[in-house]
Amino acid sequence: MGRTKKKLFDLEGAVESWYKLVEQQPLLLPFVVPLLLFLWAVEKWFFSLSNWVLLVCAVWATIQYGSYQQRNIVDDLNKKWMQVTLNTSPVTPLEHCEWLNKLLMEVWLNYVNPKLSSRFASIIERRLKHRKSRLIERIELQGFSLGSRPPLLGLQGACWATSGDQRILRCSFDWDSDDVNILLSAKLAMPLMGTARIIVNSIHVKGNLLFMPILEGKAISYSFVSTPEVRLGVAFGSGGSQSLPATELPGVSSWLVKLATETLNKRMVEPRRQCLALPPEDLHKKAVGGILYVTVLSASKLSGHNLKSNGSSKQFNCANPDAVPSDNKELQTFVEIELEELTRKTDCRAGSSPKWDSTFNLILHENAGVLKFHLYQRTPGSIKYDYLTYCEVKVRYVQDDSTIFWAIGDNNSVIAKHADVCGKEIEMTIPFEGGNLGELTVRLVLKEWLFSDGSHSSTNLNASSRHSLGSSSNYFSTTGRKICITVVEGKDLLVKDKIGKSDPYVKLQYGKAVQRTKPALHSSNPTWNQRFEFDEIGGGEYLKVKCLLEETLGDESIGSARVNLEGLVEGSIRDVYIPLEKVNSGELRLQIEAIKVDDGENSRGSHTRTNGWIELVLIEARDLVAADLRGTSDPYVRIHYGNLKKSTKVMYKTLSPKWHQTLEFPDDGSPLTLHVKDHNTLLPTSSIGDCVVEYQMLAPNQMAEKWIPLQGVKRGEIHIQVTRKVPELEKRSSVDSESSPTKVHHEILNRIKETMIKLRSQVDNEDSDAVSVSLNELESLHECQEEYLFRLETEQIMLIDKINELGQEIFNSSPSLLRTSTIP
């Protein structure tokens, strides 16, 4: 009862077979209709055909329906066979890609071209900073467009191949475009001088590409099979006034081709590969940095004979006291980790399967990075190390807040791992390059990504607490905030044992502002706890950090670092350990905070900054450092106030100069820095100390007098007076005739004339020392004249502001006066 009866006749299949028959044989219907009419006429007027005509029609329909079913079965079998062949065959037949090139032409101009242009432009800018032609002193990328012609893929066809468990798509790549527009502005070096424009207007790249789906289709790895053929069309033009005429620069075209070829070789020629992530969602965030913990666990299958034949000898002046003692015949190795300019090193371990288990804190300055692991062999009892081989792991941020790690495996396969959240541990075993040289096992943890909108994905954030695309951001790209940086402490600094003073300190540079901590006592783990403030700078400016040792014979660098300050959120402190670059150990702990300047704080002193000036009196200095061989100096002071720079007169052959010189600057809150220098007529000037004058907390018209110790030298102090001048026009008396502006101006001009006459006579007498003194006096008089004119302009502005205020008061009070006058 439960059985279903099989249909003896499929009406839908019969109708479909009839339509198919008509579609395949369009002349059948015009032939069948007349035939049926003819048979009907024979049946009606001559003799009966009913016995066999219907039988013939039924047999014919049955044959046609059977052939239709057979064709369907054959097509299904062919499709299944092609699917099995595609999945199991090591190589598939070539397939044409015209449809792909037509699709690429449609989406190239408005979608692919802008994305690739911005990405390639950033890569080329970084490469141009490190690789310059000998004829070019400085080069800058001013424009980048890949044009309207996309590359052509698979002109000779594309095919799939299998290597182990990895599926690989191989197709040709042919890009020949003559509407590329890459504009470079170059400042030329000696002997050419001037500026020139370099325009790349055509490009030709030809090679074979490999595409490999990885991570179950979540990403695609791609690379060139071998170095592609690269040709560039380069035009040269002038760069404006006083620049090189439009002519060809020798060697620049070949240099650009070489630069492009080396960039491709370094990034995407086998076995080096790039990775394109295909996330299920895009949060539209821009990652600007990340914190990465790397643990070098162990190595295996190391062979001393194979490694020695592959390695090369290098010298390192860093004998390791923690190395494990062993036989001369036993292999002793260590691993050096490299991430851009940041390097860290493990201890030496013995054996063919050493275990280190060393963890390092590294910083990514972009949304991607390349971790290189260099293997070295140590000769026991010697400071010589032999470089053996290396392997590398690439890291990239994915737009769904995850991270991809990938490396090259055995037989050029791809080893890829995916961390869907920050804080997830990824363990990878990577073979060393060179073949049969062993393997390295590492553990990678991406602690957090930092974004330009102020958000960050870290281990303590879940999906619900992350900043969404539509959430508001407290990030300000313009000025108006203060960046507060607290240098807390250092850890594992390279403080060497030396005779005499060797105290570490930290120097911070943000834009043009430079601050430094006090030297800490001789320690590899010093504590400073000093706080500094900087005005925020837009445009992604990095904070540059230098750690130095203050020594008797001069300061020595013990590491540097860069800190990306994008994405700081007001009210939250970013507490980070910054690893030092260009050294093997050392970290600095910084606490970074963004503070919005309140309106009250902005307005505090705004009247003085608009209507006042800073009066600085440089009185004298004492106990200066002797910069000349004769045991004296020729000191003068160079004053930096924002973009303004002024100098005092030179006091010759003294260590206790007396200037008694007054300088004035507009009160705009800029840092006031004094640089004491030793004057040399022929040689460059040398520094004998500097200091910062703190005046911002002074009350209006309050004078502060103090001795300030000079920084960067062993001794020396400078005596100054600083006042925030705020003149009050309504309390001023009439201008005294003796100090009238006209008289002061005439006095300055008369002194300049007298100095010029004296200078001519000194030149005639060939008195070089007196000429130098007179030139300094002229320079001082010229600066006095500029200061006097500036003061006149300031007073003029104040007077105009006061007149405008009085006019506004009169205008506001005039209606009431009119109303009063009309009342009877």
C-alpha positions in Angstrom: 0.0 0.0 0.0 2.9 2.3 0.8 4.5 1.8 -2.6 4.2 4.7 -5.1 3.3 3.7 -8.6 5.7 4.6 -11.3 4.3 6.7 -14.0 3.9 4.9 -17.3 3.9 8.1 -19.3 5.6 11.5 -18.5 3.5 14.2 -20.1 5.8 17.0 -19.1 8.8 15.1 -20.5 7.0 14.4 -23.7 6.0 18.1 -24.1 9.6 19.2 -23.3 11.0 16.6 -25.8 8.6 18.0 -28.5 9.7 21.6 -27.9 13.3 20.4 -28.0 12.7 18.6 -31.3 11.1 21.6 -32.8 14.0 23.8 -31.6 16.6 21.4 -33.1 14.7 20.8 -36.3 12.8 24.0 -37.2 11.7 22.7 -40.6 9.9 19.7 -39.0 6.6 21.6 -38.3 6.1 23.0 -41.8 6.7 19.5 -43.2 4.4 17.7 -40.7 1.3 19.9 -41.2 1.1 19.4 -45.0 1.7 15.7 -44.5 -1.1 15.4 -42.1 -3.4 17.2 -44.4 -2.4 15.0 -47.3 -3.1 11.8 -45.2 -6.4 13.2 -44.1 -7.4 13.7 -47.8 -6.4 10.2 -48.7 -8.3 8.8 -45.7 -11.5 10.7 -46.7 -11.7 10.3 -50.4 -9.7 7.2 -51.4 -9.1 4.5 -48.8 -8.8 4.1 -45.0 -5.4 4.6 -43.3 -6.6 4.3 -39.7 -5.0 0.9 -39.1 -1.4 1.8 -39.7 -0.9 5.7 -39.7 -1.5 6.0 -36.0 0.9 3.2 -35.4 3.7 4.8 -37.5 3.2 8.1 -35.7 3.4 6.4 -32.3 6.6 4.6 -33.2 8.2 7.8 -34.6 7.3 9.7 -31.4 8.6 7.0 -29.2 12.0 7.0 -31.1 12.3 10.8 -30.8 11.5 10.7 -27.1 14.0 8.0 -26.4 16.8 9.8 -28.2 16.0 13.0 -26.2 16.3 11.0 -22.9 19.5 9.5 -24.1 21.0 12.9 -24.9 20.1 14.2 -21.4 21.8 11.2 -19.8 24.9 11.7 -21.9 25.0 15.4 -21.0 24.7 14.7 -17.3 27.4 12.1 -17.5 29.7 14.5 -19.3 29.2 17.2 -16.7 29.9 14.7 -13.9 33.0 13.5 -15.7 34.3 17.0 -16.2 33.7 17.7 -12.5 35.6 14.5 -11.5 38.4 15.4 -14.0 38.6 18.9 -12.6 38.9 17.6 -9.0 41.3 14.7 -9.7 43.3 15.4 -12.8 46.7 17.0 -12.0 46.4 19.3 -15.1 43.2 20.5 -16.8 43.0 21.5 -20.5 43.5 25.1 -21.5 40.4 27.3 -21.2 39.8 30.6 -22.9 39.4 33.8 -20.7 37.8 36.3 -23.1 34.8 36.6 -20.7 37.2 37.5 -17.8 39.0 40.2 -19.8 35.7 41.7 -20.9 34.5 41.8 -17.3 37.8 43.3 -16.2 37.5 46.1 -18.8 34.0 46.9 -17.5 35.1 47.2 -13.8 38.7 48.5 -14.3 38.2 52.2 -14.8 35.9 53.0 -11.9 36.7 50.3 -9.4 39.9 48.3 -9.9 42.1 51.2 -11.1 41.5 53.6 -8.1 42.2 50.8 -5.6 45.3 49.5 -7.3 46.6 53.0 -7.9 46.4 54.0 -4.2 47.9 50.7 -3.1 50.8 50.8 -5.6 51.4 54.5 -4.9 52.1 53.8 -1.2 54.5 50.9 -2.1 56.4 53.0 -4.6 56.7 55.9 -2.2 58.4 53.6 0.4 60.7 52.1 -2.2 61.7 55.6 -3.5 62.8 56.6 0.0 65.3 53.8 0.2 66.4 53.5 -3.5 67.5 56.6 -5.3 69.6 57.2 -8.4 73.0 58.7 -8.0 71.9 61.7 -10.0 68.9 62.4 -7.7 69.2 63.9 -4.3 65.5 63.7 -3.4 62.5 62.3 -5.3 58.8 62.7 -4.6 55.7 61.0 -6.0 53.2 63.6 -7.1 50.7 61.6 -9.1 49.8 58.0 -9.8 47.3 56.5 -12.2 47.4 53.1 -14.0 45.3 54.4 -16.9 42.2 53.0 -18.6 43.6 49.8 -20.1 43.6 46.8 -17.8 46.0 43.9 -18.1 44.9 40.9 -20.2 44.8 37.5 -18.5 45.1 34.1 -20.1 45.5 35.1 -23.7 46.9 31.7 -24.4 44.3 30.1 -22.0 44.3 29.2 -18.4 44.5 25.8 -16.7 44.3 24.3 -13.2 47.1 22.1 -11.8 47.5 20.2 -8.6 50.6 20.2 -6.3 49.9 17.9 -3.4 46.7 19.1 -1.8 47.0 22.6 -3.4 45.1 23.6 -6.4 46.8 26.2 -8.7 45.4 28.3 -11.5 48.0 29.2 -14.1 47.4 31.9 -16.7 49.4 34.4 -18.7 49.6 38.1 -17.7 50.1 40.7 -20.5 49.8 44.4 -19.7 50.7 46.9 -22.4 49.3 50.3 -21.7 50.4 53.7 -23.1 48.1 56.0 -21.0 49.7 55.4 -17.6 50.4 58.6 -15.7 53.0 58.4 -12.9 54.5 61.8 -12.1 57.7 62.1 -10.1 59.4 65.3 -9.0 63.2 65.0 -8.5 65.7 67.3 -7.0 68.9 66.7 -8.8 72.3 66.1 -7.2 75.7 67.5 -8.3 76.8 68.3 -10.9 73.3 68.8 -12.6 71.5 70.7 -9.8 68.0 72.0 -10.2 64.7 70.1 -10.4 63.1 67.9 -13.0 59.9 66.1 -13.6 59.9 62.4 -14.5 56.8 61.1 -16.2 56.1 57.4 -16.7 53.6 57.3 -19.6 53.7 53.7 -20.8 54.2 50.3 -19.2 54.7 46.8 -20.4 54.7 43.8 -18.1 54.6 40.2 -19.4 54.8 37.0 -17.4 52.8 34.0 -16.0 50.7 34.3 -12.9 49.8 31.6 -10.3 46.6 31.8 -8.2 46.2 29.5 -5.2 43.0 29.5 -3.1 43.9 29.1 0.6 42.2 28.9 3.9 39.2 27.0 2.3 38.6 29.9 -0.1 38.9 32.7 2.5 41.9 34.1 0.6 43.9 33.8 -2.6 47.6 33.7 -2.9 49.2 34.9 -6.1 52.6 35.4 -7.6 54.6 35.4 -10.8 56.2 32.1 -11.9 59.4 33.9 -12.8 60.7 37.5 -13.1 58.4 39.2 -15.6 59.5 41.2 -18.5 59.2 44.9 -17.6 59.5 48.0 -19.9 58.7 51.6 -19.0 58.2 54.6 -21.2 59.7 57.6 -19.5 59.5 61.3 -20.5 61.4 64.2 -18.9 60.3 67.7 -18.3 61.4 70.8 -16.5 60.4 71.5 -12.9 59.8 75.2 -13.0 62.0 78.2 -12.6 65.8 77.7 -12.3 65.5 74.0 -13.1 66.8 71.5 -15.6 65.5 72.0 -19.1 63.3 69.3 -20.7 66.0 66.8 -21.6 66.7 63.1 -20.8 68.5 62.3 -17.6 71.1 59.6 -18.2 70.5 56.3 -16.5 67.1 57.3 -14.9 65.0 55.1 -17.3 67.1 52.0 -16.6 67.0 52.8 -12.8 63.2 52.9 -12.8 63.0 49.6 -14.7 65.5 48.1 -12.3 63.5 49.5 -9.3 60.2 48.0 -10.7 61.8 44.6 -11.4 63.4 44.5 -7.9 60.1 45.4 -6.3 58.3 42.6 -8.2 61.0 40.1 -7.3 60.9 41.1 -3.7 57.2 41.0 -3.3 55.5 38.5 -5.7 57.9 36.3 -7.7 58.1 32.6 -6.7 58.5 31.6 -3.9 57.4 35.1 -2.6 53.7 35.6 -2.8 51.1 38.1 -2.0 47.7 37.4 -0.4 44.3 38.8 -1.2 41.8 38.2 1.6 38.1 37.5 0.8 36.3 38.3 4.0 32.6 37.7 4.4 32.1 41.2 5.7 34.0 44.5 5.4 34.0 46.8 8.4 35.7 49.6 6.3 38.5 50.2 8.9 42.0 51.4 8.2 44.5 49.6 10.3 47.5 51.8 11.0 49.5 49.5 13.3 49.5 46.5 15.5 51.1 44.8 18.5 52.5 41.3 17.7 54.0 38.8 20.2 56.4 36.3 18.5 57.6 33.2 20.4 60.4 31.2 18.8 59.8 27.7 20.1 62.2 25.3 18.5 63.9 24.0 15.3 64.2 20.5 14.0 66.1 18.5 11.4 69.1 20.9 11.5 72.2 19.5 9.8 75.5 21.0 10.4 77.0 19.9 7.0 74.1 21.1 4.9 73.8 24.4 6.8 77.5 25.1 6.5 77.6 24.5 2.8 74.6 26.9 2.5 75.8 29.6 4.9 78.2 32.5 4.8 80.4 33.9 7.5 79.5 37.2 9.3 81.0 39.0 12.2 79.0 40.1 15.3 80.5 41.8 18.3 78.0 40.3 20.7 79.3 37.1 22.4 76.5 35.5 24.3 77.2 34.6 27.9 74.0 32.5 28.1 75.1 30.0 25.4 75.1 26.3 26.4 78.6 24.9 26.5 79.1 22.0 24.1 81.6 20.2 22.0 83.3 21.9 19.0 81.6 19.3 16.8 78.1 20.0 18.3 75.9 22.5 16.4 75.1 25.7 18.4 72.5 28.1 16.8 70.4 31.1 17.6 67.6 32.9 15.7 67.4 36.6 14.9 63.9 38.0 14.2 63.6 41.0 11.8 60.6 43.2 11.3 61.5 46.2 9.2 64.2 47.9 11.3 63.3 46.1 14.5 65.5 43.1 15.4 65.6 40.7 18.3 67.8 37.7 19.1 67.4 34.4 21.0 70.0 32.7 23.1 72.3 30.1 21.7 71.1 26.5 22.0 73.0 23.3 21.1 71.9 20.3 19.0 70.1 19.6 15.8 66.7 20.2 17.5 67.3 23.3 19.7 64.5 24.7 21.9 64.5 28.4 22.7 60.9 29.3 23.8 61.8 33.0 23.7 59.0 35.6 23.4 59.4 39.1 21.9 57.2 42.1 21.6 57.1 43.6 18.1 55.3 46.6 16.6 53.7 46.7 13.2 53.6 50.2 11.7 51.1 49.3 8.9 48.3 46.8 8.2 50.8 44.2 7.1 54.4 43.1 7.7 57.0 40.5 7.0 58.7 38.6 9.8 62.1 37.2 8.9 63.7 34.5 11.0 67.5 34.4 10.4 69.4 31.3 11.6 73.0 31.7 12.8 75.6 29.2 14.0 78.0 30.1 16.8 81.6 28.9 17.0 82.2 28.1 20.7 84.8 30.3 22.3 84.7 32.9 19.5 82.7 36.0 18.7 82.3 34.9 15.1 78.9 33.8 13.9 78.0 32.1 10.6 74.9 33.1 8.8 73.1 29.9 7.7 69.6 30.4 6.3 66.3 32.1 6.9 62.5 31.7 6.6 59.7 34.3 6.7 56.1 34.7 7.7 53.8 37.4 6.4 51.1 39.0 8.4 48.1 41.0 7.0 45.0 42.6 8.5 41.7 41.4 7.1 38.7 43.8 6.8 36.5 41.7 9.1 38.9 42.3 12.1 40.8 39.1 11.6 44.4 38.3 10.7 46.0 36.1 8.1 49.5 34.6 8.5 51.1 32.8 5.6 54.5 31.3 4.6 56.1 29.1 2.0 56.1 25.4 2.8 57.7 22.4 1.3 57.7 22.1 -2.5 56.6 25.8 -2.7 53.3 25.0 -1.1 51.4 27.6 1.0 51.2 27.4 4.8 48.3 29.7 5.9 46.7 30.3 9.2 43.7 32.5 10.1 43.1 34.2 13.5 39.5 35.3 13.5 40.0 37.3 16.7 42.9 39.2 18.3 44.7 37.3 21.0 44.3 33.9 19.3 47.6 31.9 19.3 48.8 30.6 15.9 51.5 28.0 15.7 53.4 27.4 12.5 56.2 25.2 11.4 58.1 26.7 8.4 60.9 25.1 6.5 64.1 27.1 6.1 64.9 28.2 2.5 67.5 26.2 0.6 65.9 22.7 0.8 66.5 20.1 3.5 67.9 22.7 5.9 65.5 22.1 8.7 62.3 23.6 10.1 61.4 26.3 12.5 58.4 26.3 14.8 57.0 29.6 16.0 53.9 30.9 17.9 52.3 34.1 16.8 49.8 36.2 18.7 48.4 39.4 17.2 47.4 41.3 20.5 45.6 44.2 18.9 45.1 46.2 15.7 45.0 50.0 15.9 42.8 51.9 13.6 42.8 55.5 12.2 39.3 56.2 13.6 40.4 55.7 17.2 39.1 52.2 17.7 41.1 49.1 18.3 40.5 45.4 18.3 42.1 43.7 21.3 41.8 40.6 23.4 39.3 42.2 25.8 36.9 43.3 23.2 34.1 41.2 21.8 32.1 41.7 18.7 29.4 43.7 20.5 31.8 46.2 22.0 33.8 46.9 18.9 33.4 50.3 17.3 31.1 49.9 14.3 31.3 51.8 11.1 28.6 54.3 12.0 29.8 55.0 15.5 31.2 58.4 16.3 34.9 58.9 16.6 36.8 61.4 18.7 39.7 61.5 16.3 40.6 65.0 15.1 42.9 65.3 12.1 43.5 69.0 12.7 45.2 70.7 15.6 43.4 71.7 18.7 44.4 68.9 21.0 47.4 68.2 23.1 49.3 64.9 22.9 50.5 64.0 26.4 53.3 61.5 26.5 54.7 60.0 29.8 58.0 58.3 29.6 57.6 55.8 32.4 60.5 53.4 32.3 62.9 51.3 30.3 63.5 47.6 30.2 66.6 45.6 29.2 68.4 48.6 27.8 71.9 48.1 26.4 73.7 50.0 29.1 77.3 49.0 28.7 79.8 48.9 31.5 82.1 51.8 30.9 84.4 54.0 33.0 82.8 57.3 33.8 79.3 58.5 33.4 76.9 56.3 31.3 73.3 57.4 32.1 70.4 56.7 29.8 67.9 59.3 28.7 65.1 59.5 26.1 64.6 62.1 23.4 61.2 62.6 21.9 60.6 64.4 18.6 57.1 65.2 17.3 57.2 67.4 14.2 59.7 70.1 14.9 59.2 70.0 18.7 61.9 68.1 20.6 61.8 67.1 24.3 64.1 65.0 26.5 64.0 63.3 29.8 66.5 63.8 32.6 69.4 61.2 32.6 68.7 58.3 34.9 71.4 56.6 36.9 73.4 53.9 35.3 70.8 51.1 34.9 69.5 48.8 32.3 65.9 49.2 33.7 65.7 53.0 34.4 62.6 54.8 35.6 61.9 58.4 34.5 58.1 59.1 35.0 58.4 62.3 33.1 55.4 63.8 31.2 55.6 65.9 28.1 53.0 67.8 26.0 53.0 68.3 22.2 50.5 70.1 20.0 48.8 67.5 17.8 49.8 67.4 14.2 47.5 66.1 11.5 48.5 64.0 8.6 49.7 60.8 10.4 52.9 62.3 11.9 55.0 59.8 13.8 56.5 60.3 17.2 60.2 59.6 16.9 61.8 58.2 20.1 65.5 57.9 20.7 67.2 56.3 23.7 70.7 57.5 24.4 73.5 57.2 26.9 74.9 60.4 28.3 78.6 59.8 28.6 81.6 61.9 29.3 83.0 61.9 25.8 79.7 62.2 24.0 76.2 60.7 23.8 75.7 57.2 22.3 72.5 55.8 20.8 71.2 52.6 22.3 68.1 52.3 20.1 65.2 54.2 18.4 61.6 53.6 17.5 58.6 55.2 15.8 55.2 55.4 17.3 52.0 56.0 15.3 49.8 58.5 17.1 46.8 58.1 14.8 43.5 57.1 16.4 44.0 58.4 19.9 40.7 58.7 21.8 40.2 61.4 24.4 39.9 60.2 27.9 41.7 56.9 27.4 45.4 56.3 28.0 47.4 54.1 25.6 49.9 52.2 27.8 52.4 50.5 25.5 55.8 48.9 25.5 57.7 50.1 22.5 60.6 47.8 21.4 63.7 49.7 20.3 65.0 49.3 16.7 68.5 48.8 15.5 69.5 47.0 18.7 69.1 43.5 20.0 67.2 44.3 23.2 65.4 47.1 25.0 61.9 48.4 25.4 60.4 51.7 26.5 57.1 52.0 28.4 55.1 55.0 27.2 51.7 56.3 28.3 50.1 58.3 25.5 47.0 60.4 25.9 45.1 62.9 23.8 43.6 65.9 25.6 41.3 68.4 24.0 42.2 72.0 25.0 39.2 73.5 26.7 37.8 76.8 25.5 38.8 78.3 28.8 42.4 77.0 28.4 42.4 78.2 24.8 41.1 81.6 25.8 43.5 81.8 28.8 46.0 84.2 27.6 44.3 84.6 24.2 44.2 88.3 24.7 47.9 88.3 25.5 48.7 86.2 22.5 46.7 88.4 20.2 47.8 91.7 21.6 51.1 91.0 23.3 54.6 89.7 22.9 57.3 87.8 24.7 60.3 89.9 25.8 63.4 87.9 26.3 66.6 89.4 27.7 69.7 87.4 27.3 72.0 88.7 30.0 75.0 86.4 30.3 76.3 82.9 30.6 78.9 81.2 32.8 81.1 78.1 33.0 80.6 77.3 29.3 82.4 74.4 27.6 85.6 75.3 25.8 85.0 74.5 22.1 88.3 75.9 20.7 91.8 74.3 21.0 93.0 77.3 22.9 90.6 76.6 25.8 88.0 79.3 25.0 84.9 79.7 22.9 83.3 82.4 20.7 79.8 82.0 22.1 76.5 83.4 20.7 72.9 82.3 21.2 70.6 81.1 18.4 66.9 81.5 19.5 64.2 79.3 18.0 60.6 80.4 18.6 58.1 78.6 16.4 59.2 79.4 12.8 61.2 82.4 13.9 64.9 82.3 14.4 67.1 85.0 15.8 70.7 85.3 17.0 72.7 87.4 19.5 76.0 89.0 18.8 79.2 86.9 19.1 81.4 87.3 22.2 84.9 86.3 21.3 87.4 84.3 23.4 85.4 83.9 26.6 83.6 81.2 28.6 81.5 83.8 30.5 80.0 86.0 27.8 77.8 89.0 28.6 75.3 89.9 25.9 72.6 92.1 27.6 70.5 91.8 24.4 66.7 92.1 24.3 64.6 90.2 21.8 60.9 90.2 21.3 58.5 87.6 19.8 54.7 87.5 19.2 53.0 85.6 22.0 51.5 82.6 20.2 52.4 79.9 22.6 55.3 78.4 20.6 58.2 76.7 22.4 61.1 78.9 23.1 64.5 77.2 22.7 68.0 78.6 23.2 71.0 77.1 21.4 74.4 78.3 22.6 76.9 77.9 19.8 80.6 78.5 19.2 81.2 80.8 16.2 83.7 79.8 13.6 84.6 82.0 10.6 85.4 79.1 8.2 84.3 75.9 9.9 80.7 75.0 10.7 79.5 76.2 14.1 79.5 73.7 17.0 76.9 73.4 19.8 77.9 74.1 23.4 74.5 73.4 24.9 70.8 74.2 24.6 67.8 74.7 26.9 64.1 75.4 26.8 62.6 78.6 28.4 59.3 77.9 30.1 57.2 81.1 29.9 53.6 79.8 29.3 52.7 79.8 33.0 53.8 83.5 33.6 51.1 86.0 34.5 50.7 89.0 32.2 53.5 91.6 32.6 55.3 89.4 35.1 59.0 89.1 34.7 60.9 85.9 35.5 64.7 85.9 36.0 66.6 82.7 36.2 69.8 80.7 35.5 69.0 77.8 33.2 71.5 74.8 33.0 72.4 73.9 29.5 71.5 70.4 28.2 73.7 68.1 26.2 77.0 69.3 27.7 78.8 68.7 30.9 78.4 72.2 32.3 77.2 75.7 31.6 74.4 78.0 32.5 72.7 80.9 30.9 71.1 83.9 32.7 67.9 85.2 31.1 64.9 87.4 31.9 61.5 86.6 30.2 58.3 88.6 30.4 54.9 88.2 28.8 54.2 91.8 27.8 50.5 92.9 27.6 50.4 96.7 27.0 47.3 98.6 28.1 46.5 101.3 25.7 44.0 103.1 27.9 46.5 103.6 30.7 49.3 104.8 28.4 50.4 108.4 28.7 51.3 110.5 25.7 54.4 109.3 23.9 57.5 111.0 25.1 59.3 112.9 22.4 62.6 111.4 23.4 61.3 107.9 22.7 59.2 108.7 19.7 59.2 106.1 16.9 60.8 108.5 14.4 63.7 109.2 16.7 64.3 105.5 17.5 64.2 104.7 13.8 66.7 107.5 13.0 69.0 106.2 15.8 69.1 102.7 14.3 69.8 104.0 10.8 72.6 106.2 12.1 74.2 103.3 13.9 74.0 101.2 10.7 75.6 104.0 8.7 78.4 104.3 11.3 79.0 100.6 11.3 79.2 100.5 7.5 81.8 103.2 7.4 83.8 101.4 10.1 83.5 98.2 8.1 84.8 99.8 4.9 87.9 101.0 6.8 88.5 97.6 8.4 88.3 95.9 5.0 90.8 98.4 3.6 93.1 97.6 6.6 92.6 93.8 6.0 91.7 93.4 9.7 89.7 90.1 9.6 88.8 89.9 13.3 87.5 93.5 13.3 85.5 92.8 10.1 83.9 89.7 11.7 82.9 91.9 14.8 81.4 94.6 12.6 79.4 92.0 10.5 77.9 90.7 13.7 77.0 94.2 14.8 75.3 94.8 11.5 73.4 91.6 11.8 72.3 92.6 15.4 71.3 96.0 14.2 69.3 94.5 11.3 67.5 92.2 13.8 66.8 95.2 16.1 65.3 97.0 13.2 63.1 94.0 12.4 62.0 93.8 16.0 61.2 97.5 16.1 59.1 97.2 13.0 57.3 94.2 14.4 56.6 96.1 17.6 55.2 99.0 15.6 53.0 96.6 13.6 51.8 95.0 16.8 50.9 98.4 18.3 49.2 99.4 15.1 47.1 96.2 15.2 46.3 96.9 18.9 45.3 100.5 18.1 43.1 99.4 15.2 41.4 96.8 17.4 40.8 99.4 20.1 39.3 101.8 17.6 37.0 99.1 16.3 35.9 98.3 19.8 35.2 101.9 20.6 33.3 102.2 17.2 31.2 99.2 18.0 30.4 100.6 21.5 29.3 103.9 19.9 27.3 102.1 17.2 25.5 100.0 19.9 24.8 103.0 22.0 23.6 105.3 19.2 19.9 104.0 19.0 19.4 104.8 22.7 20.9 108.2 22.2 18.6 108.9 19.3 15.6 107.7 21.3 16.6 110.0 24.2 16.9 113.0 21.9 13.4 112.5 20.4 11.6 112.5 23.8 10.0 115.9 24.5 
